[in-house]
Every structure is written in structure tokens, then in C-alpha cells.
Amino acid sequence: MNALQTVEAFLDAYWSQDHNNTLSLVTEDFSWQNVASPAVSITSRSTMREVLVNQNMGFPEPIEAGHHETLNAVADKGLVLHERVDHWVLRETAMSCPCCAVFQVTDERVALWRDYYDIGHVMRQFESAGIKVDTSQWF
């Protein structure tokens, strides 16, 4: 797989909640940062496993379904710039978030995933579904 194919396979596995496949596509020292939300900052595959399995994939509650829609993607060697819209369902409410990401791929595995998005947009959707998020520990 090339770097872009690796990223697409990784995102497909993540959103389909195939945790074993997701984890097989990241390096041991994998780093994941949601720049808009300091609630998710991961620095290893084992921490990623904890977030996927025991912390609702980084969401305040388990999602019922999810997928991503790639809008634009550019790859240069192992670096992938990826514009997409993430779609998910929480409490039977469809939600979405446009975001851009930087991925670094090494040996067909994601070493870095850094997401940039509007946290206010996401929080408004959570609030409209009656989901409360404690942000007091974020900063």
C-alpha cells in the first residue's frame, strides 16, 4: 500500500470500529492529536487501544455508526494531507465535522495523525443531542 491507501484503510477501520485492524495499521510509537480538543492526545499504540476500546474512540459516548468522506488528499512520500468530513451517529442523532489532517506513514503504518477541526461545531451538535461534555480539564 502507498501512504494514501494506508491512511484510507486506517480511517475505514477506525470508523467501522474494527479496533484490531485499526491498531494493526499504526506504529508502536503512534501519535494522535486532536488539535482542537486536548481531550485526545495519544502517544503510543497501547494508549490508542485504551481510547478505542475503553474510551469510546475519543467520543463522550459510544457511537452507533460512523464513516468518513474524503474530499481532497495529497501524498508526498510518507506525508499525507487529508481533507474530509467525518460522519457519526450518537443517541440516534446524525452528526458531522469537516476537518483537515496531517498523517505521517512509515512502512505502511500510520505513525502520526493530527486532526484540525472546529471544536465549537462539534460541541453544538453534542449539545443538541443532549450530550454534556466536561471541558473543565481541557486547559
C-alpha positions as CSV (number, residue, x, y, z in Angstrom):
1,M,0.0,0.0,0.0
2,N,1.1,3.5,-0.6
3,A,0.8,6.2,2.1
4,L,-2.6,7.4,0.9
5,Q,-4.0,3.9,0.7
6,T,-2.7,3.3,4.2
7,V,-4.5,6.4,5.6
8,E,-7.8,5.4,3.8
9,A,-7.6,1.8,5.2
10,F,-6.8,3.2,8.7
11,L,-9.8,5.6,8.6
12,D,-12.1,2.9,7.2
13,A,-11.1,0.6,10.1
14,Y,-11.4,3.4,12.7
15,W,-14.9,4.4,11.6
16,S,-16.2,0.8,11.2
17,Q,-15.0,0.3,14.8
18,D,-12.7,-2.6,13.7
19,H,-10.3,-1.9,16.6
20,N,-7.9,-4.8,15.8
21,N,-7.4,-3.7,12.2
22,T,-7.1,0.0,13.3
23,L,-4.3,-0.9,15.7
24,S,-2.6,-3.1,13.1
25,L,-2.3,0.0,10.9
26,V,-0.4,2.1,13.4
27,T,3.2,2.1,14.6
28,E,4.2,1.2,18.2
29,D,5.0,4.8,18.9
30,F,1.9,6.1,17.1
31,S,0.9,9.7,18.0
32,W,-2.7,11.1,17.6
33,Q,-3.6,14.6,18.5
34,N,-6.9,16.4,18.0
35,V,-5.5,19.9,17.9
36,A,-8.9,21.5,18.7
37,S,-9.5,19.2,21.7
38,P,-6.8,18.4,24.2
39,A,-9.0,15.6,25.5
40,V,-7.5,13.3,22.9
41,S,-3.7,13.2,22.8
42,I,-2.2,9.8,22.3
43,T,1.5,8.8,22.2
44,S,1.5,5.0,21.7
45,R,-0.3,2.1,20.2
46,S,-1.2,0.8,23.7
47,T,-2.8,4.2,24.6
48,M,-4.7,4.1,21.3
49,R,-6.1,0.7,22.2
50,E,-7.3,2.1,25.6
51,V,-9.0,5.0,23.8
52,L,-10.6,2.8,21.2
53,V,-11.8,0.1,23.5
54,N,-12.5,1.8,26.8
55,Q,-13.0,5.4,26.0
56,N,-15.5,5.3,23.1
57,M,-12.9,6.1,20.4
58,G,-12.4,9.5,22.0
59,F,-16.1,10.4,21.9
60,P,-18.2,11.2,25.0
61,E,-20.4,8.1,24.4
62,P,-20.2,5.1,22.1
63,I,-21.0,5.9,18.6
64,E,-23.7,3.9,16.8
65,A,-22.2,4.2,13.3
66,G,-19.6,6.3,11.5
67,H,-17.7,6.8,8.3
68,H,-15.6,9.4,6.6
69,E,-15.9,11.2,3.3
70,T,-12.6,12.1,1.6
71,L,-12.8,15.5,-0.1
72,N,-9.1,16.0,-1.1
73,A,-5.9,14.2,-0.3
74,V,-2.3,14.8,-1.3
75,A,0.6,12.4,-0.5
76,D,4.3,13.0,-0.8
77,K,6.3,10.0,0.2
78,G,5.0,9.2,3.7
79,L,3.3,12.6,4.4
80,V,-0.4,12.8,3.7
81,L,-2.6,15.9,3.9
82,H,-6.2,14.8,4.1
83,E,-9.4,17.0,3.9
84,R,-12.5,15.1,4.8
85,V,-15.9,15.1,6.5
86,D,-16.4,12.7,9.4
87,H,-19.9,11.4,9.9
88,W,-21.2,9.6,13.0
89,V,-24.3,8.8,15.0
90,L,-24.7,9.4,18.7
91,R,-28.0,9.0,20.5
92,E,-29.7,8.3,17.1
93,T,-28.6,11.8,16.0
94,A,-26.5,12.1,12.8
95,M,-23.5,14.4,13.3
96,S,-20.7,15.5,11.0
97,C,-17.5,17.5,11.2
98,P,-15.3,18.9,8.4
99,C,-11.7,18.5,9.2
100,C,-8.2,18.5,7.8
101,A,-5.5,16.2,8.9
102,V,-1.8,15.5,8.6
103,F,-0.7,11.9,8.6
104,Q,2.8,10.5,8.6
105,V,3.1,6.9,7.3
106,T,6.1,4.7,7.9
107,D,6.4,1.2,6.5
108,E,2.7,1.1,5.6
109,R,1.6,2.1,9.1
110,V,0.4,5.4,10.5
111,A,2.9,7.0,12.8
112,L,1.2,10.4,13.2
113,W,-2.4,11.5,13.0
114,R,-3.0,15.2,13.7
115,D,-6.6,16.5,13.2
116,Y,-7.7,20.1,12.8
117,Y,-11.4,21.0,13.1
118,D,-13.8,23.4,14.7
119,I,-14.5,22.1,18.2
120,G,-17.4,24.6,18.6
121,H,-19.2,23.0,15.7
122,V,-18.8,19.5,17.3
123,M,-19.9,20.7,20.8
124,R,-23.0,22.4,19.4
125,Q,-24.0,19.0,17.8
126,F,-23.4,17.2,21.1
127,E,-25.4,19.8,23.0
128,S,-28.3,19.5,20.5
129,A,-28.4,15.7,21.2
130,G,-28.4,16.3,25.0
131,I,-24.8,15.2,25.4
132,K,-22.8,17.0,28.1
133,V,-19.1,17.2,27.8
134,D,-16.9,18.2,30.7
135,T,-14.3,20.5,29.3
136,S,-13.0,21.8,32.7
137,Q,-9.9,19.6,32.4
138,W,-9.0,20.6,28.9
139,F,-6.8,23.6,29.5
